[in-house]
């Protein structure tokens, strides 16, 4: 049971960190677009992080459900 709690705590921390990183990257992306720059690499990173966040959210739901 303790391993499951540790896993869930780790997933929650990872989830929170990813949410914050995605928020920061989106702000940077918006600022870059306002300057007329289209950073494709950043767009790709945001999409990848959002996909990972979705997976983590599914796993977290198993902890709470």
Secondary structure, DSSP 8 states (H G I E B T S, - for coil): -HHHHHHHHHHHHHHHHHHHHHHHHHHHHHHHHHTT---HHHHHHHHHHHHHHHHHHHHHHHHH-
